[in-house]
Amino acid sequence: MKQLAKRLTLGVTFGLVVLWAAAASATTLRVHYDTGLGNRITVRGSASPLSWTTGKNATWTTGNVWTLTWANSAGALDVKPLVNDTAWSIGSNYHIAAGATVDVYPFFTAANGTFVSVTNFWSPQLSNGRTLLVYLPPSYAQNPLKRYPVIYMHDGQNLFNAQTSAFGTEWQVDENINALVGNGQMDEVIVVGAYNNANRIWEYTPCCDADYGGGGANQYERFLIDTMKPYVDANFRTLPSKANTAIMGSSLGGLLSFYIARRNPTVFGKAGCLSSSFWWNNEALTAEVQQSTTHVPVKFYIDAGTSNDGLPQTTTMDQALLADGYVQGVDVDFVTAQGGSHNEASWAARVALPLQWLFPWQSTVY
């Protein structure tokens, strides 16, 4: 009996090893999409066993996950899912490394993003209310299985609508994201545009500039982290981790974005800082980076135009980041905008650069 039990145990163990080895030698694509009754997902790709001419049927599993597996020997492939082998997913191809299991959340009908306006959103930290204008990406209604990264942006009335913009020119954030997603240059994101108010200088600045005062950035930081972000995460399909959360703004909003991200690297993994007011308080924020002994794990996009846009101060900040261990093109991207100046038209002309750099195609962490 002991010998029989031993043989059975060895047999089960051997079987598990064989199954594990088979799984380890497989490459798997998991397509999350509800096709509706009677429809199917197929996959086309760049090399055998796939092809670009005829799709292979994926297998439906619980939760509307369509799975297709092939041998690692095929190597790395570029693939694309289709509905009924006729409707191609929007955006670029998905690159699948040999041996990887990759989850994708496609959509198949070209569309633009939509908006939800949250009015009189109250801040107990600042004792005031404001509008949050939330941009929802093109697939939000089409693929309810999908969750999204979030960019929290300042000066929300200037981002999407020229009629509400303080100077009659918008950033065209939605148009840029729609185009970049459609072209497969960036991942879909939710954007939360928080309106500013008459206290903008105080709310957007650390303490304290000799000429302008300020000093409310810490309260605004708590409003964003303790009130705004929990609301957004509870009411929209977000991916709340730091890898999928960014903060972004221009001028004082760029200064604020850098300041908050650097103080809260467990909340924000990325920051977009356009034409940032690094001159504030005799470049005190730059001095903090220069004197730092701890590398902060946040990806920073920083830029400045060549026409009276704080380029010397932004260059100094870039040098401070490099001295602190940041690597150009890896965790800091410094752009000099030729002819760029300090206004919404200039930011609209280049906002595609930080959007694409912060959330390039197939970078979302699910």
Buried (B, 14 or more C-beta within 10 A) or exposed (E): EEEEEEEEEEEEEEEEEEEEEEEEEBBBBBBBBBBEEEEBBBBBBBBEEBEEEEBBEBEBEEEBBBBBBBBBEBBBBBBBBBBEBEBBBBBBBBBBEBBEEBEBBBBBEEBBBEEBEBEEBEBEBBEBEBBBBBBBBBBBEBBEBBBBBBBBBBBBBBBBBBEBBEEEBBBBBBBBBBBBBBEBBBBBBBBBBBBBBEEBBBBBBBEBBEEBEBBBBBBBBBBBBEBBBEEBBEEBBBBBEBBBBBBBBBBBBBBBBBBBBBBBBEBBBBBBBBBBBBBBBEBBBBEBBBEBEEEBEBBBBBBBBEBEBBBEBBBBBBBBBEEBEBEEEEBBBBBBBEEBBBBBBBBBBBBBBBBBBBBBBBBBEE
